[in-house]
Amino acid sequence: MSSVDYSDKIPNNVDLAGDRTLQRALERWQPGFLDWWADMGPDGSADYDVYLRTAVSVEPSGWAQFDYVKMPDYRWGIFLNPPEKDRKIHFGDHLGEAAWQDVPGEHRANLRRIIVTQGDTEPASVEQQRHLGLTAPSQYDLRNLFQVNVEEGRHLWAMVYLLHRFFGRDGREEAEALLERRSGDRDHPRILAAFNEKTPDWLSFFMFTYVTDRDGKFQLCALAESGFDPLARTTKFMLTEEAHHMFVGESGVGRVLQRTCEVMNQLKTDDPARLRAAGVIDLPTVQRYLNFHFSVTIDLFGADQSSNAATFYSAGLKGRYQEGQRSDDHRLRGETYPVLEVAHGALVERQVPMLNALNEVLRDDYIRDSIAGVQRWNRVIEKTGVPFRLEAPHKAFNRGIGTLAGARVSPRGEVVSEAEWKARRDEWLPSEGDRAFVASLMGRVVEPGRFANWIAPPASGINRQPVDFEYVRFG
């Protein structure tokens, strides 16, 4: 592609048409992006007409326009929330100063690192979900998968815009590298470990979009506080789309639970073997999937003590979740925060400087929000009369980073021996048998209004369409 129509192909509110330098940079980058999409985007879907939501402006009338579109022709736009007049930096050492419209030289490397790390997660999740469309449980779910995929692609564009617009040659090189890494690749993996995990089945996908995309929400909320105004405005708009991704996950797991409980009541049993024979996912298996995805995701927040987190905050680059609603001095010098460690065979709290514990602060905010969703799942179960409750595992369970890395802690928060861990691991985390069983249920359902046996239909369709609407037209 030699040129790009910036008024149509890439809807934007950043004046692409008036910035020739940026146009040339994106013209060089876009063919590589389309090659990456053809290579690593949804498998076999290039000719499908999909009922997708497209953002064409930041106004309520423009950020969610629905129509059929082939995904390679999707209009990946670049949008920043409208500017806030006279916006000030409201935390850290620059508290009260005017927000930056350009990158301060002393913070250039750290800002680039933040943007690249966030940007790397976007194509990674598309790569992880590449083959899921081949086993979609319904057209409705297939369309939701594709919506998540194209919006992750748009979020990549949002980060690449910042790299190209504000970081010169370094930014261009980083933007190219975002297309070169691959999820799970031994030689060129994605930056964060959770984005190198496989997403082999739809229960994993629903857990990922509820649990791991919720990490995305909290990271974006922290970046939306940034003193670098273009980053703050970009991530605020991204949050409007991230909400749908979490809806896909929460409602998807809820529908799995609904269907399982229906069959439990029909058969009058909670025996996992009988339920599996009936073609539904038993509730203990759902719990083990939750334990795995929750524990892997909370590692994404980083080590419980981090000098980088302190630096990012003090420099005004990355705030806390809902920074403006907190009542402290927003500098945090002299403040402390509790972190966990294992001592003498038990979990104990230790107070550390809050500036160094900001990853833990964000992790705890995330955990509270996640638990609220688990309680909503429990209400789905309660309405069926089934006496079972899901629980989010303790934050020390199955950790791979920080002081709790490798600690042997049960989902209830009890420190256990290595022998007990090995003996009960398959009780707490998905076994090979669990994953093989869930995989055996994955068969594609493409007739509008039909759903696989293991999942209930949704209560309503997308954009006020009926549940049996033709969400995907196959080429």
C-alpha positions in Angstrom: 0.0 0.0 0.0 1.7 3.2 -1.2 -0.6 5.7 0.5 -3.4 5.8 3.0 -6.6 7.8 2.9 -6.5 9.2 6.5 -10.0 10.6 6.3 -11.6 7.2 5.6 -9.2 4.3 6.1 -7.9 5.4 9.5 -10.5 7.6 11.3 -8.7 9.8 13.8 -8.8 13.0 15.8 -5.1 13.6 15.8 -4.9 15.5 12.4 -3.1 12.8 10.5 -4.0 14.5 7.2 -2.0 17.6 8.4 1.2 15.8 9.6 3.2 14.6 6.6 6.0 13.2 8.8 3.6 11.0 10.7 1.8 10.0 7.5 5.0 8.7 6.0 5.9 6.8 9.2 2.5 5.1 9.3 2.5 4.4 5.6 5.7 2.5 6.1 4.3 0.6 9.2 0.8 -0.3 7.9 1.8 -2.9 5.3 3.7 -4.8 8.0 0.7 -4.6 10.3 -1.5 -6.0 7.6 1.0 -8.8 6.9 1.1 -9.5 10.6 -2.8 -9.7 10.7 -2.8 -12.0 7.7 -0.2 -14.2 9.4 -1.3 -14.1 13.0 -4.9 -12.8 13.0 -8.0 -15.0 13.3 -7.4 -18.2 11.4 -9.3 -18.6 8.1 -11.5 -15.5 8.6 -10.3 -13.1 5.9 -13.4 -13.4 3.8 -16.0 -13.3 6.5 -18.4 -10.4 6.8 -18.6 -9.7 10.5 -21.1 -7.5 12.4 -18.6 -5.3 14.1 -18.5 -2.1 16.1 -16.1 0.5 14.7 -15.0 3.7 16.4 -15.1 6.7 14.0 -15.0 9.5 16.6 -14.8 10.0 20.4 -18.4 11.3 20.6 -21.1 8.9 21.9 -22.6 8.8 18.4 -19.3 7.9 16.8 -17.4 5.5 18.9 -19.7 2.5 18.4 -21.0 2.2 14.8 -22.1 -1.3 13.8 -22.0 -2.8 10.3 -20.7 -5.8 8.4 -17.0 -5.6 7.6 -14.3 -7.9 6.5 -11.7 -7.8 9.3 -8.7 -7.1 7.0 -10.7 -4.0 5.9 -11.5 -2.9 9.5 -10.9 0.8 10.1 -8.3 0.8 12.8 -8.6 4.4 14.0 -6.5 6.6 16.3 -8.4 8.5 19.0 -7.5 10.6 22.0 -10.1 11.7 24.5 -10.9 15.4 24.2 -8.3 17.5 26.0 -8.9 18.8 29.5 -8.4 22.6 29.7 -5.4 23.6 31.8 -4.9 20.0 32.9 -2.3 19.7 35.8 -0.1 16.8 36.9 -1.8 15.6 40.1 0.7 13.3 41.7 4.4 12.8 42.2 7.3 15.3 42.2 5.6 17.4 39.5 2.3 17.8 41.4 0.6 21.0 40.3 2.6 21.6 37.1 1.0 21.7 33.7 0.6 18.4 32.0 3.2 17.6 29.3 2.1 17.8 25.7 5.5 16.6 24.6 7.9 14.0 26.1 10.2 15.5 28.7 13.8 14.5 27.8 14.6 13.1 31.2 11.6 10.8 31.1 11.9 9.7 27.5 13.3 6.2 28.1 10.8 5.3 30.8 7.8 6.6 28.8 8.9 4.6 25.8 9.2 1.5 28.0 5.7 2.0 29.4 4.2 2.4 26.0 6.0 -0.5 24.4 5.1 -2.9 27.2 1.4 -1.9 27.0 1.5 -2.0 23.2 3.1 -5.5 23.2 0.1 -7.0 25.0 -2.3 -6.0 22.3 -1.1 -8.1 19.4 -0.1 -10.8 21.8 -3.7 -11.5 22.8 -4.7 -11.7 19.1 -2.0 -14.3 18.6 -3.1 -16.3 21.6 -6.6 -16.4 20.3 -5.8 -17.1 16.7 -7.4 -20.5 16.4 -10.4 -20.1 18.7 -12.7 -19.2 15.8 -12.4 -22.7 14.5 -14.2 -24.0 17.6 -16.7 -21.2 18.4 -19.8 -22.4 20.4 -22.1 -20.0 18.4 -22.1 -17.2 15.9 -22.8 -14.8 18.7 -19.6 -15.9 20.4 -17.6 -16.0 17.2 -18.6 -12.4 16.6 -17.6 -11.4 20.1 -14.2 -13.0 19.6 -13.6 -11.1 16.4 -14.7 -7.8 18.1 -12.1 -8.3 20.8 -9.5 -9.1 18.2 -10.0 -6.0 16.0 -10.1 -3.8 19.1 -6.9 -5.2 20.3 -5.5 -4.3 16.9 -6.9 -0.8 17.3 -5.2 -0.5 20.7 -1.9 -1.5 19.0 -2.5 1.3 16.6 -3.0 3.7 19.5 0.3 2.8 21.1 2.1 2.9 17.7 0.8 6.4 17.1 2.4 7.5 20.3 5.7 5.9 19.4 5.8 7.4 15.9 4.5 10.8 16.9 6.7 11.4 19.9 9.8 9.1 19.8 11.4 9.5 16.4 13.7 6.8 15.1 13.6 4.9 18.5 9.8 4.9 18.3 9.8 3.6 14.7 12.1 0.8 15.6 10.0 -0.1 18.6 6.8 -0.1 16.5 8.5 -2.5 14.0 9.5 -4.8 16.9 5.9 -5.0 18.1 5.1 -6.8 14.8 8.2 -9.1 15.1 7.6 -10.7 18.5 5.2 -13.6 18.7 3.3 -15.0 21.7 5.0 -18.2 23.0 7.9 -18.0 20.5 11.1 -19.4 22.0 13.4 -16.9 20.4 11.1 -13.8 20.1 8.4 -14.1 22.8 6.1 -11.3 24.0 7.4 -9.2 26.9 5.0 -10.4 29.7 4.8 -14.0 30.6 1.0 -14.2 30.7 0.9 -13.2 27.1 3.0 -16.2 26.1 0.5 -18.7 27.6 -1.7 -20.6 25.2 -5.5 -19.9 25.0 -6.5 -23.4 23.8 -10.2 -23.4 24.4 -13.2 -21.2 25.0 -13.3 -21.5 28.8 -9.7 -20.2 28.8 -10.8 -17.4 26.5 -13.6 -16.4 28.7 -11.4 -16.5 31.8 -8.7 -14.5 29.9 -11.1 -11.8 28.8 -12.6 -11.5 32.3 -9.4 -11.9 34.4 -6.5 -10.7 32.2 -8.3 -8.0 30.3 -9.3 -6.7 33.7 -5.5 -6.3 34.4 -5.6 -4.3 31.2 -8.3 -2.1 32.6 -6.3 -1.3 35.7 -3.1 -0.7 33.8 -4.9 1.7 31.5 -6.5 3.4 34.4 -3.1 4.0 36.0 -1.7 5.3 32.6 -4.8 7.5 32.2 -3.5 9.5 35.2 -0.2 10.2 33.5 1.3 13.6 33.4 2.1 12.9 29.7 -1.2 14.2 28.4 -1.3 12.3 25.0 -0.8 9.0 26.8 -3.5 9.8 29.4 -6.0 10.8 26.7 -5.2 7.8 24.5 -5.7 5.2 27.3 -8.9 6.9 28.5 -10.5 6.2 25.2 -9.1 2.7 25.1 -11.0 2.0 28.3 -14.4 2.4 26.5 -13.5 -0.7 24.4 -11.8 -2.7 27.2 -15.2 -2.8 29.0 -16.7 -4.9 26.2 -13.8 -7.4 26.5 -14.5 -7.9 30.2 -18.2 -8.2 29.4 -17.4 -11.0 27.0 -15.5 -12.9 29.7 -17.8 -12.3 32.6 -21.0 -13.2 30.6 -19.2 -16.1 28.9 -18.3 -17.8 32.2 -21.7 -17.0 33.6 -23.3 -18.8 30.7 -21.1 -21.8 31.2 -22.1 -21.9 34.9 -25.8 -21.5 33.9 -25.7 -24.4 31.5 -23.8 -26.7 34.0 -26.3 -25.9 36.8 -29.2 -26.6 34.5 -27.8 -30.1 33.7 -27.0 -30.7 37.4 -30.6 -30.0 38.3 -31.9 -32.2 35.4 -29.7 -35.1 36.4 -29.9 -34.4 40.1 -26.2 -34.8 40.5 -23.0 -33.0 41.2 -20.8 -35.9 40.2 -18.1 -34.5 37.8 -17.9 -37.7 35.9 -21.7 -37.8 35.2 -21.7 -34.2 34.2 -18.8 -34.6 31.9 -20.6 -37.6 30.3 -23.5 -35.2 29.7 -21.3 -32.8 27.9 -21.0 -29.9 30.3 -18.1 -28.5 32.3 -18.3 -29.5 36.0 -18.0 -26.6 38.5 -14.7 -27.8 40.2 -13.1 -27.6 36.8 -14.3 -24.0 36.3 -12.8 -23.3 39.8 -9.4 -24.7 38.7 -9.4 -22.6 35.5 -10.2 -19.5 37.6 -7.3 -20.4 40.0 -4.9 -20.6 37.1 -5.9 -17.5 35.2 -6.2 -15.4 38.3 -2.8 -16.4 39.6 -1.0 -15.9 36.3 -2.7 -12.5 35.8 -1.8 -11.0 39.2 1.8 -11.6 38.4 1.4 -9.1 35.5 1.3 -6.3 38.1 5.0 -7.0 38.8 7.1 -7.5 41.9 5.6 -6.5 45.2 8.5 -4.0 45.7 9.7 -2.2 42.7 12.0 0.8 42.3 10.7 1.3 38.7 7.1 1.7 40.1 8.4 4.3 42.5 10.2 6.1 39.7 7.2 6.1 37.4 5.0 7.5 40.1 7.4 10.2 41.4 8.1 11.3 37.8 4.4 11.7 37.1 4.4 9.0 34.4 1.9 6.4 35.9 -0.5 7.0 38.8 -2.6 4.8 40.9 -6.1 3.5 40.1 -8.5 6.4 40.7 -5.7 8.7 41.8 -7.9 11.7 42.0 -10.3 10.1 44.4 -7.6 9.4 47.0 -7.2 11.6 50.1 -3.5 11.4 50.7 -0.8 14.0 49.6 -0.2 12.2 46.2 3.5 12.2 46.8 3.6 9.3 49.3 6.9 10.1 50.9 7.0 8.5 54.4 3.9 6.4 53.6 4.0 2.6 54.0 2.0 -0.4 52.7 1.8 -4.0 53.7 3.3 -6.8 51.5 3.3 -10.5 52.1 6.1 -12.9 52.5 6.6 -16.4 53.9 8.3 -16.7 57.3 8.6 -19.7 59.6 6.0 -21.6 57.5 3.3 -18.9 57.5 2.3 -15.8 55.5 3.2 -12.6 57.3 2.7 -8.9 56.5 5.6 -6.5 56.4 5.3 -2.8 56.0 7.4 -1.3 53.2 7.6 2.2 51.7 4.5 2.8 49.7 6.3 4.3 46.7 8.1 1.0 46.3 4.9 -1.0 46.8 2.8 0.6 44.1 2.6 -2.6 42.1 1.0 -4.2 45.2 -1.4 -1.3 45.6 -2.6 -1.7 42.1 -2.7 -5.5 42.5 -4.9 -5.2 45.6 -7.3 -2.8 43.8 -7.5 -5.3 40.9 -8.2 -8.2 43.3 -11.1 -6.3 45.0 -12.6 -5.6 41.6 -12.2 -9.2 40.4 -13.8 -10.7 43.5 -16.9 -8.6 42.9 -17.2 -10.3 39.5 -16.8 -13.7 41.1 -19.6 -12.9 43.4 -21.8 -12.1 40.4 -21.0 -15.6 39.0 -22.0 -17.0 42.4 -25.4 -15.3 42.1 -25.9 -17.1 38.7 -25.3 -20.4 40.6 -27.4 -19.4 43.6 -30.4 -18.7 41.3 -30.4 -22.3 40.2 -30.3 -23.6 43.8 -27.0 -25.4 43.3 -25.0 -25.3 46.6 -21.6 -24.4 45.2 -19.5 -21.2 45.3 -16.6 -20.1 43.3 -13.7 -18.3 45.1 -10.9 -16.2 43.9 -7.7 -17.8 45.1 -5.5 -16.1 47.7 -3.0 -13.7 46.1 -0.1 -15.8 47.3 -1.3 -18.8 45.4 0.8 -20.1 42.5 2.9 -16.9 42.2 5.9 -16.6 39.9 7.2 -13.1 40.6 8.3 -11.1 43.7 8.9 -12.4 47.2 6.1 -15.0 46.8 7.6 -16.5 43.7 7.7 -20.3 44.1 6.1 -20.1 47.6 3.8 -23.2 48.1 0.5 -21.7 49.2 -2.9 -23.2 48.8 -5.8 -21.3 47.2 -7.1 -20.6 50.8 -3.8 -19.0 51.7 -2.2 -21.8 53.8 1.5 -22.4 53.4 2.0 -26.1 52.5 4.9 -28.4 52.0 6.4 -29.2 48.6 5.0 -32.8 49.0 1.5 -31.5 49.7 1.7 -29.1 46.8 2.6 -31.9 44.4 -0.1 -34.2 45.8 -2.8 -31.6 45.5 -1.8 -29.6 42.5 -4.4 -31.2 40.2 -7.0 -30.4 42.8 -6.1 -26.7 42.6 -5.0 -26.1 39.0 -6.2 -27.6 35.7 -4.7 -31.0 35.0 -3.8 -32.4 31.6 -7.0 -34.4 31.9 -9.1 -31.3 32.6 -7.7 -29.5 29.6 -8.2 -32.5 27.4 -11.8 -32.9 28.5 -12.6 -29.2 27.9 -10.9 -29.4 24.5 -13.1 -32.4 23.6 -16.2 -30.2 23.9 -14.9 -27.6 21.5 -16.8 -28.1 18.2 -17.8 -25.3 15.9 -21.5 -24.2 15.8 -22.3 -21.8 13.0 -26.0 -21.9 12.5 -27.5 -18.6 13.8 -29.3 -19.0 17.1 -27.7 -22.4 17.9 -25.3 -22.9 20.8 -23.0 -25.7 21.9 -24.4 -28.0 24.6 -21.9 -26.8 27.2 -22.9 -23.1 27.2 -26.3 -21.3 27.7 -27.5 -18.7 25.2 -27.1 -15.0 26.2 -30.0 -13.1 27.6 -29.9 -10.6 24.7 -28.0 -10.0 21.4 -25.5 -7.4 20.4 -26.6 -3.8 19.6 -30.3 -4.7 20.3 -30.2 -7.5 17.6 -31.9 -10.8 18.4 -29.8 -13.7 19.7 -30.3 -15.6 16.4 -29.1 -12.7 14.3 -26.6 -13.6 11.5 -23.6 -12.1 13.2 -21.1 -13.6 10.8 -21.6 -14.2 7.0 -19.2 -16.8 5.8 -17.4 -16.3 2.5 
